């Protein structure tokens, strides 16, 4: 790992196995005990030794810098172990050139192994550990310690990165006796390790086009380059010597066997400064040419802006003149319409007054005619009453005549009886008396006929007077009806005149409202043109 780092190759060391199999001990060990040191402190110590040896061998031609980071993945939440423990959840981002990285992760410059040891002690205090039935200090999170080595040798810059990945151990709940938070931690650990196994299976599959599920876990996404990209990766498979853990041991060895089948494509991460200077000079020339073209374009744009300003000023003057003309025309039109409406209103008022006068005259004439008709009706009623009295008197006379006739008849019967009694005695005298009585009777009959004819003449005259009165009353009713129709016609004319006046007022209001709306529309169009001109000026200026 150290030699690869000095030769500008990336490296990675995985520590994999079941819980309690010695992963953390193999990775970290006891940094204070030279015999119990793990792979990580030994590698870092050897790294600084080789860097100092190379620096001493090439005095003035060799320089280096080392940066270390330390993080953990606990329950799929990524946090910085160098900082005080907090609820922060960092995110993994993919850079198109540098690969996966963690924004916000603390980068710690180190100059010696003592600095590395201090970071390891601080991370050990902040890392989540807990006791289970299989391990008193079981790691409940995945820890990743990364070392970036940057070297400048004879004008050539190189950069390499070494990852030390201390994975949390896979565990079974029946064996560990985990419950509560420990059980949730175990589920999260097994989930991330399952994703790691799926990624390894996808990378070793014979099928073409299989996409490894790196994004299903933050662990696999962060170590994407170590598993399949630019890295020289080693796997330390930790197993338990106990027969009790035989099944987990076999599973760990099978996982290590599959990992050996993966082939990564590592390459040197170095850049010659001369090539870099040439590339920068070429980029500078391209940028200068682009800047010159942008300056030319800017001058053209400025010229266009000046032209646009001149056109805008001209357009503004034209708009001001058009606005003045429009306002003057609208004012004149509004005045004309107002005068026309005033004239129409005066004419309607005059017509209304005339109709009112006609109506009053018609009403006065109707009242006079009705009074005359009432007077005539009263006189006709008086005449009728006089005729009724005359008729009554005639009837009374006829009744008297009838009584007299009846009396005459009674007298005749008496005379007849007397004549019948005396006929035998005085036949001759009776005959003479009968002739005289017949003549008297005929005279009385003629008198009765004359009274009857006089009565019939009075009845005919009374009927003629009634018919005349009925005709006069019908004529008066017809005249009254005509007067009423004339009054209704006058009222309708008055209502129509009032409606025309209100319609004229409504049309006047509508026309004034239309004129105001046209004026507001013209102002809005002017404002829109002004805004478009300002936007065009701003665009041209940009």
C-alpha positions as CSV (number, residue, x, y, z in Angstrom):
1,X,0.0,0.0,0.0
2,X,2.8,2.4,0.9
3,X,4.8,1.7,-2.3
4,X,1.7,2.1,-4.4
5,X,1.0,5.4,-2.8
6,X,4.5,6.7,-3.5
7,X,4.1,5.5,-7.1
8,X,0.9,7.6,-7.5
9,X,-1.5,4.6,-7.2
10,X,-4.7,4.6,-5.1
11,X,-5.1,1.9,-2.6
12,X,-7.7,0.4,-0.2
13,X,-7.8,-2.1,2.5
14,X,-11.1,-3.8,3.5
15,X,-11.5,-5.6,6.9
16,X,-14.4,-8.0,6.6
17,X,-15.8,-10.7,8.8
18,X,-18.4,-11.6,11.3
19,X,-18.8,-9.8,14.6
20,X,-16.1,-10.6,17.1
21,X,-13.7,-12.0,14.5
22,X,-11.0,-9.4,15.0
23,X,-11.5,-6.8,12.3
24,X,-11.0,-3.7,14.4
25,X,-8.0,-5.3,16.1
26,X,-6.5,-6.2,12.7
27,X,-7.2,-2.7,11.4
28,X,-6.3,-0.5,14.4
29,X,-5.0,-2.8,17.2
30,X,-3.3,-0.9,20.0
31,X,-1.5,2.1,18.5
32,X,0.5,2.7,21.7
33,X,1.9,-0.9,21.7
34,X,4.5,-1.6,18.9
35,X,3.7,-5.3,19.0
36,X,-0.1,-4.8,19.0
37,X,-0.4,-2.2,16.3
38,X,-2.8,-2.8,13.5
39,X,-2.4,-2.5,9.8
40,X,-3.5,1.1,9.7
41,X,-1.0,2.6,12.2
42,X,1.8,0.4,10.8
43,X,1.1,1.6,7.2
44,X,0.9,5.3,8.2
45,X,4.1,5.0,10.2
46,X,5.9,3.3,7.3
47,X,4.5,5.9,4.9
48,X,6.1,8.9,6.8
49,X,9.4,7.0,7.0
50,X,9.5,6.4,3.3
51,X,8.5,10.0,2.5
52,X,11.3,11.4,4.8
53,X,13.8,9.0,3.2
54,X,12.8,10.1,-0.3
55,X,13.0,13.8,0.8
56,X,16.5,13.3,2.2
57,X,17.6,11.4,-0.9
58,X,16.4,14.2,-3.2
59,X,17.1,17.4,-1.4
60,X,15.3,20.3,-2.9
61,X,13.7,18.1,-5.6
62,X,11.1,16.3,-3.5
63,X,8.2,17.7,-1.4
64,X,5.0,16.2,-0.1
65,X,1.8,16.9,1.9
66,X,-0.5,14.5,3.7
67,X,-4.2,15.0,4.5
68,X,-6.3,12.6,6.6
69,X,-10.0,12.2,7.1
70,X,-12.0,9.9,9.5
71,X,-15.7,9.2,9.2
72,X,-18.3,6.5,10.1
73,X,-21.5,5.2,8.7
74,X,-24.0,4.6,11.5
75,X,-27.6,3.5,10.6
76,X,-27.0,4.8,7.1
77,X,-26.1,8.2,8.5
78,X,-22.6,9.6,7.6
79,X,-20.8,11.7,10.3
80,X,-17.3,13.1,10.9
81,X,-15.4,11.3,13.7
82,X,-12.9,14.2,14.1
83,X,-15.6,16.6,15.2
84,X,-17.6,16.4,18.4
85,X,-20.4,13.8,18.2
86,X,-23.5,15.5,16.7
87,X,-26.6,14.6,14.7
88,X,-25.1,15.7,11.4
89,X,-25.8,13.6,8.3
90,X,-23.3,14.2,5.6
91,X,-24.0,13.2,2.0
92,X,-22.0,11.4,-0.7
93,X,-21.5,13.3,-4.0
94,X,-20.1,12.0,-7.3
95,X,-17.5,14.2,-9.0
96,X,-17.0,13.6,-12.7
97,X,-13.2,13.6,-12.4
98,X,-12.3,12.8,-8.7
99,X,-15.1,10.3,-8.1
100,X,-17.1,10.0,-4.8
101,X,-16.4,12.6,-2.2
102,X,-18.1,14.0,1.0
103,X,-18.7,17.7,1.1
104,X,-18.3,19.2,4.6
105,X,-16.0,16.4,5.8
106,X,-13.0,17.8,7.8
107,X,-9.7,17.5,6.0
108,X,-6.8,17.3,8.6
109,X,-3.3,18.1,7.4
110,X,-0.8,15.8,9.1
111,X,3.0,15.9,9.1
112,X,3.9,12.9,11.2
113,X,2.7,9.6,12.6
114,X,2.0,11.4,15.9
115,X,-0.7,13.5,14.2
116,X,-2.2,10.3,12.7
117,X,-2.3,8.7,16.1
118,X,-4.0,11.7,17.6
119,X,-6.8,11.5,15.0
120,X,-7.2,7.8,15.6
121,X,-7.6,8.3,19.3
122,X,-10.2,11.1,18.8
123,X,-12.1,8.9,16.3
124,X,-12.1,6.0,18.7
125,X,-13.7,8.2,21.4
126,X,-16.5,9.3,19.0
127,X,-17.2,6.0,17.3
128,X,-20.3,4.1,18.3
129,X,-19.5,0.8,20.1
130,X,-21.6,-1.4,22.3
131,X,-21.5,-4.8,24.1
132,X,-23.3,-7.9,22.7
133,X,-23.2,-11.6,23.7
134,X,-20.4,-12.2,21.1
135,X,-18.3,-9.0,21.6
136,X,-17.9,-6.7,24.6
137,X,-16.7,-3.8,22.4
138,X,-18.6,-4.5,19.2
139,X,-18.4,-1.8,16.5
140,X,-21.9,-0.6,15.6
141,X,-20.8,1.4,12.5
142,X,-18.5,1.2,9.5
143,X,-15.4,3.4,9.9
144,X,-13.3,4.7,7.0
145,X,-9.9,6.3,7.5
146,X,-8.5,8.0,4.4
147,X,-5.0,9.4,3.7
148,X,-4.3,11.7,0.7
149,X,-0.7,11.8,-0.3
150,X,0.4,14.7,-2.6
151,X,4.0,14.6,-3.9
152,X,6.0,16.9,-6.1
153,X,9.1,15.1,-7.6
154,X,11.3,16.8,-10.2
155,X,8.4,19.1,-11.3
156,X,5.9,16.2,-11.6
157,X,2.9,16.3,-9.3
158,X,1.3,13.1,-8.2
159,X,-1.6,12.3,-5.8
160,X,-2.7,9.1,-4.3
161,X,-5.3,8.1,-1.7
162,X,-5.4,5.1,0.7
163,X,-8.7,4.0,2.4
164,X,-8.8,1.8,5.5
165,X,-12.3,0.4,5.8
166,X,-13.2,-1.2,9.1
167,X,-16.5,-2.8,8.4
168,X,-19.0,-3.6,11.2
169,X,-19.4,-7.3,11.6
170,X,-22.3,-9.3,10.3
171,X,-24.3,-10.8,13.1
172,X,-27.3,-13.0,13.9
173,X,-29.8,-11.9,16.5
174,X,-30.0,-15.3,18.1
175,X,-26.3,-15.4,18.8
176,X,-25.8,-11.7,19.8
177,X,-29.0,-11.4,21.8
178,X,-29.4,-7.9,20.4
179,X,-32.6,-6.0,21.3
180,X,-33.9,-2.4,21.1
181,X,-31.2,-0.1,19.6
182,X,-28.7,-2.9,19.3
183,X,-31.2,-4.8,17.1
184,X,-31.8,-1.7,14.9
185,X,-28.1,-1.2,14.5
186,X,-27.6,-4.9,13.6
187,X,-30.4,-4.6,10.9
188,X,-28.7,-1.5,9.4
189,X,-25.3,-3.2,9.4
190,X,-26.6,-6.4,7.8
191,X,-28.4,-4.2,5.2
192,X,-25.3,-2.4,4.1
193,X,-23.3,-5.6,4.1
194,X,-26.0,-7.2,1.9
195,X,-25.7,-4.3,-0.6
196,X,-21.9,-4.8,-0.6
197,X,-22.4,-8.5,-1.3
198,X,-24.8,-7.7,-4.2
199,X,-22.3,-5.2,-5.6
200,X,-19.6,-7.9,-5.5
201,X,-21.9,-10.4,-7.1
202,X,-22.8,-7.9,-9.9
203,X,-19.1,-7.2,-10.5
204,X,-18.2,-10.9,-10.8
205,X,-21.3,-11.9,-12.9
206,X,-20.8,-13.1,-16.4
207,X,-23.9,-11.3,-17.7
208,X,-23.2,-8.2,-19.8
209,X,-25.0,-4.9,-19.0
210,X,-25.5,-5.7,-15.3
211,X,-25.4,-2.4,-13.3
212,X,-24.0,-2.8,-9.7
213,X,-26.3,-1.3,-7.1
214,X,-23.8,1.2,-5.7
215,X,-26.5,3.8,-4.8
216,X,-28.4,1.4,-2.6
217,X,-26.1,2.1,0.3
218,X,-23.8,5.0,1.3
219,X,-21.0,2.5,2.0
220,X,-20.9,1.1,-1.5
221,X,-21.4,4.6,-3.1
222,X,-18.5,6.1,-1.2
223,X,-16.2,3.1,-2.0
224,X,-17.3,2.8,-5.7
225,X,-13.7,3.6,-7.0
226,X,-12.2,1.1,-4.6
227,X,-14.4,-1.7,-5.7
228,X,-14.4,-1.3,-9.5
229,X,-12.3,1.8,-10.5
230,X,-9.0,3.4,-10.0
231,X,-7.6,1.6,-7.0
232,X,-5.4,-1.3,-5.9
233,X,-7.6,-3.0,-3.3
234,X,-6.9,-5.7,-0.8
235,X,-9.3,-7.6,1.5
236,X,-8.5,-8.8,4.9
237,X,-11.0,-11.6,5.7
238,X,-11.3,-12.1,9.5
239,X,-12.7,-15.5,10.7
240,X,-13.3,-17.1,14.1
241,X,-11.5,-20.3,15.1
242,X,-14.6,-21.6,16.9
243,X,-16.7,-24.4,15.5
244,X,-19.7,-22.5,16.8
245,X,-19.1,-19.9,14.1
246,X,-18.4,-22.4,11.3
247,X,-21.2,-21.3,9.1
248,X,-20.2,-17.6,9.3
249,X,-16.6,-18.5,8.6
250,X,-17.5,-20.4,5.4
251,X,-19.6,-17.4,4.3
252,X,-16.7,-15.0,4.9
253,X,-14.3,-17.2,2.9
254,X,-16.8,-17.5,0.0
255,X,-17.1,-13.7,0.0
256,X,-13.3,-13.3,-0.1
257,X,-13.2,-15.8,-2.9
258,X,-15.6,-13.8,-5.0
259,X,-13.7,-10.6,-4.2
260,X,-10.6,-12.1,-5.7
261,X,-12.4,-12.4,-9.0
262,X,-12.8,-8.6,-9.3
263,X,-10.3,-6.7,-11.5
264,X,-9.8,-3.0,-11.0
265,X,-8.3,-0.5,-13.5
266,X,-5.7,1.4,-11.5
267,X,-3.6,4.2,-13.1
268,X,-1.0,6.6,-12.0
269,X,-2.4,9.9,-10.7
270,X,0.4,12.2,-11.8
271,X,0.8,15.3,-14.0
272,X,3.9,16.8,-15.5
273,X,4.1,20.5,-14.7
274,X,5.5,21.3,-18.1
275,X,2.5,19.6,-19.8
276,X,0.3,21.3,-17.3
277,X,1.9,24.7,-18.1
278,X,1.5,24.1,-21.8
279,X,-2.1,23.1,-21.3
280,X,-2.7,26.2,-19.2
281,X,-1.0,28.4,-21.8
282,X,-3.2,27.0,-24.5
283,X,-6.2,27.5,-22.3
284,X,-5.1,31.0,-21.7
285,X,-4.7,31.7,-25.4
286,X,-8.2,30.3,-26.0
287,X,-9.6,32.4,-23.2
288,X,-7.9,35.5,-24.6
289,X,-9.3,34.8,-28.0
290,X,-12.7,34.2,-26.5
291,X,-12.4,37.4,-24.5
292,X,-11.4,39.4,-27.6
293,X,-14.4,38.0,-29.4
294,X,-16.6,38.9,-26.4
295,X,-15.1,42.4,-26.5
296,X,-16.0,42.7,-30.2
297,X,-19.4,41.4,-29.5
298,X,-19.8,43.8,-26.6
299,X,-18.8,46.7,-28.8
300,X,-21.4,45.6,-31.4
301,X,-24.0,45.2,-28.6
302,X,-23.1,48.7,-27.3
303,X,-23.5,50.1,-30.8
304,X,-26.8,48.3,-31.1
305,X,-27.8,49.7,-27.7
306,X,-27.1,53.2,-28.8
307,X,-29.1,52.7,-32.0
308,X,-31.9,51.2,-29.9
309,X,-31.7,54.1,-27.5
310,X,-32.0,56.6,-30.5
311,X,-34.9,54.6,-31.9
312,X,-36.5,54.4,-28.4
313,X,-36.1,58.2,-28.0
314,X,-37.7,58.7,-31.4
315,X,-40.4,56.2,-30.6
316,X,-41.0,57.9,-27.3
317,X,-41.4,61.3,-29.1
318,X,-43.8,59.7,-31.6
319,X,-45.7,58.1,-28.7
320,X,-45.9,61.4,-26.9
321,X,-47.2,63.2,-30.0
322,X,-49.6,60.3,-30.7
323,X,-50.8,60.4,-27.1
324,X,-51.4,64.2,-27.4
325,X,-53.3,63.8,-30.7
326,X,-55.3,60.9,-29.2
327,X,-56.1,62.8,-26.1
328,X,-57.1,65.9,-28.1
329,X,-59.3,63.8,-30.5
330,X,-60.8,61.9,-27.6
331,X,-61.5,65.2,-25.8
332,X,-63.1,66.7,-28.9
333,X,-65.1,63.6,-29.5
334,X,-66.2,63.5,-25.9
335,X,-67.2,67.2,-26.0
336,X,-69.2,66.6,-29.2
337,X,-70.9,63.5,-27.8
338,X,-71.6,65.5,-24.6
339,X,-73.1,68.4,-26.6
340,X,-75.2,65.9,-28.7
341,X,-76.4,64.2,-25.6
342,X,-77.3,67.5,-24.0
343,X,-79.3,68.5,-27.1
344,X,-81.0,65.2,-27.1
345,X,-81.7,65.5,-23.4
346,X,-83.2,69.0,-23.9
347,X,-85.3,67.8,-26.8
348,X,-86.5,64.8,-24.8
349,X,-87.3,67.1,-21.9
350,X,-89.2,69.5,-24.2
351,X,-91.1,66.6,-25.7
352,X,-91.8,65.3,-22.2
353,X,-93.2,68.7,-21.1
354,X,-95.3,68.9,-24.3
355,X,-96.7,65.5,-23.7
356,X,-97.4,66.4,-20.1
357,X,-99.3,69.5,-21.3
358,X,-101.3,67.5,-23.8
359,X,-102.1,65.0,-21.1
360,X,-103.2,67.7,-18.7
361,X,-105.4,69.2,-21.5
362,X,-106.9,65.9,-22.4
363,X,-107.5,65.2,-18.7
364,X,-109.3,68.6,-18.3
365,X,-111.3,67.9,-21.5
366,X,-112.2,64.5,-20.2
367,X,-113.3,65.9,-16.9
368,X,-115.5,68.5,-18.6
369,X,-117.0,65.9,-21.0
370,X,-117.7,63.6,-18.1
371,X,-119.3,66.4,-16.2
372,X,-121.5,67.3,-19.3
373,X,-122.3,63.6,-19.7
374,X,-123.3,63.4,-16.0
375,X,-125.4,66.5,-16.4
376,X,-127.1,65.1,-19.4
377,X,-127.6,61.8,-17.7
378,X,-129.2,63.6,-14.7
379,X,-131.5,65.5,-17.0
380,X,-132.4,62.3,-18.9
381,X,-133.1,60.6,-15.6
382,X,-135.3,63.6,-14.6
383,X,-137.2,63.3,-18.0
384,X,-137.4,59.5,-17.5
385,X,-138.9,60.1,-14.0
386,X,-141.4,62.6,-15.5
387,X,-142.4,60.1,-18.2
388,X,-142.7,57.4,-15.6
389,X,-145.0,59.7,-13.6
390,X,-147.1,60.4,-16.8
391,X,-147.2,56.8,-17.5
392,X,-148.3,56.1,-14.0
393,X,-151.0,58.7,-14.4
394,X,-152.1,57.2,-17.7
395,X,-152.2,53.8,-16.1
396,X,-154.2,55.2,-13.2
397,X,-156.6,56.7,-15.8
398,X,-156.9,53.4,-17.6
399,X,-157.6,51.7,-14.4
400,X,-160.3,54.3,-13.7
401,X,-161.7,53.7,-17.1
402,X,-161.7,50.0,-16.5
403,X,-163.6,50.5,-13.3
404,X,-166.1,52.7,-15.1
405,X,-166.5,50.1,-17.9
406,X,-166.9,47.4,-15.2
407,X,-169.6,49.6,-13.6
408,X,-171.1,50.1,-17.0
409,X,-171.2,46.4,-17.6
410,X,-172.7,45.8,-14.2
411,X,-175.3,48.5,-15.0
412,X,-175.9,46.8,-18.4
413,X,-176.4,43.5,-16.8
414,X,-178.9,45.2,-14.4
415,X,-180.6,46.8,-17.3
416,X,-180.7,43.6,-19.2
417,X,-182.3,41.9,-16.3
418,X,-184.8,44.7,-16.0
419,X,-185.3,44.5,-19.7
420,X,-185.7,40.8,-19.6
421,X,-188.3,41.2,-16.8
422,X,-190.1,43.9,-18.6
423,X,-189.7,42.5,-22.1
424,X,-192.8,40.6,-21.9
425,X,-194.6,43.7,-20.8
426,X,-193.0,46.3,-22.7
427,X,-191.6,44.6,-25.8
428,X,-192.0,47.6,-27.9
429,X,-190.7,50.0,-25.3
430,X,-187.9,47.5,-24.6
431,X,-186.9,47.3,-28.2
432,X,-186.6,51.1,-28.3
433,X,-184.8,51.2,-25.1
434,X,-182.4,48.4,-26.3
435,X,-181.7,50.4,-29.4
436,X,-180.9,53.4,-27.3
437,X,-178.7,51.4,-24.9
438,X,-176.9,49.8,-27.9
439,X,-176.1,53.3,-29.1
440,X,-174.9,54.3,-25.7
441,X,-172.9,51.1,-25.4
442,X,-171.3,51.7,-28.8
443,X,-170.3,55.2,-27.7
444,X,-168.8,53.9,-24.5
445,X,-166.9,51.2,-26.5
446,X,-165.6,53.9,-28.8
447,X,-164.5,55.9,-25.8
448,X,-162.7,52.9,-24.3
449,X,-161.0,52.3,-27.7
450,X,-159.8,55.9,-27.8
451,X,-158.5,55.6,-24.2
452,X,-156.7,52.3,-25.2
453,X,-155.2,53.9,-28.3
454,X,-154.0,56.9,-26.2
455,X,-152.4,54.5,-23.7
456,X,-150.6,52.7,-26.5
457,X,-149.4,56.0,-27.9
458,X,-148.0,57.0,-24.5
459,X,-146.2,53.6,-24.2
460,X,-144.7,54.0,-27.7
461,X,-143.5,57.5,-26.8
462,X,-142.1,56.2,-23.5
463,X,-140.2,53.4,-25.4
464,X,-138.9,55.9,-28.0
465,X,-137.7,58.2,-25.1
466,X,-136.0,55.2,-23.5
467,X,-134.3,54.2,-26.8
468,X,-133.2,57.8,-27.3
469,X,-131.8,57.9,-23.8
470,X,-130.0,54.5,-24.3
471,X,-128.5,55.8,-27.6
472,X,-127.4,59.0,-25.9
473,X,-125.9,57.0,-23.0
474,X,-124.1,54.7,-25.5
475,X,-122.8,57.7,-27.4
476,X,-121.6,59.2,-24.1
477,X,-120.0,55.9,-23.1
478,X,-118.3,55.7,-26.6
479,X,-117.0,59.3,-26.2
480,X,-115.8,58.5,-22.7
481,X,-114.1,55.3,-24.0
482,X,-112.4,57.3,-26.7
483,X,-111.2,59.9,-24.2
484,X,-109.9,57.1,-22.0
485,X,-108.1,55.6,-24.9
486,X,-106.6,59.0,-25.7
487,X,-105.5,59.3,-22.1
488,X,-103.9,55.9,-22.2
489,X,-102.2,56.7,-25.5
490,X,-100.9,59.9,-24.0
491,X,-99.6,57.9,-21.0
492,X,-97.9,55.4,-23.3
493,X,-96.3,58.3,-25.3
494,X,-95.2,59.8,-22.0
495,X,-93.7,56.4,-20.9
496,X,-92.0,56.0,-24.3
497,X,-90.6,59.5,-24.1
498,X,-89.3,58.7,-20.6
499,X,-87.8,55.4,-21.8
500,X,-86.2,57.1,-24.8
501,X,-84.8,59.7,-22.4
502,X,-83.4,57.0,-20.0
503,X,-82.0,55.1,-23.0
504,X,-80.4,58.2,-24.3
505,X,-78.9,58.7,-20.8
506,X,-77.7,55.0,-20.7
507,X,-76.2,55.4,-24.2
508,X,-74.5,58.6,-23.1
509,X,-73.0,56.8,-20.1
510,X,-72.0,53.8,-22.2
511,X,-70.3,56.1,-24.8
512,X,-68.5,58.0,-22.1
513,X,-67.5,54.7,-20.4
514,X,-66.2,53.4,-23.9
515,X,-64.3,56.6,-24.4
516,X,-62.7,56.2,-20.9
517,X,-61.9,52.5,-21.6
518,X,-60.3,53.4,-24.9
519,X,-58.3,56.0,-23.2
520,X,-57.2,53.5,-20.5
521,X,-56.4,50.9,-23.2
522,X,-54.3,53.5,-25.0
523,X,-52.4,54.3,-21.8
524,X,-51.9,50.5,-21.1
525,X,-50.6,50.0,-24.6
526,X,-48.2,52.9,-24.1
527,X,-47.1,51.4,-20.8
528,X,-46.6,47.9,-22.4
529,X,-44.5,49.5,-25.2
530,X,-42.5,51.4,-22.6
531,X,-41.9,48.1,-20.7
532,X,-40.9,46.3,-23.9
533,X,-38.5,49.1,-24.8
534,X,-36.9,48.9,-21.3
535,X,-36.7,45.1,-21.5
536,X,-35.1,45.4,-25.0
537,X,-32.6,48.0,-23.6
538,X,-31.8,45.8,-20.6
539,X,-31.3,42.8,-23.0
540,X,-29.1,44.8,-25.3
541,X,-27.1,46.1,-22.3
542,X,-26.6,42.5,-21.1
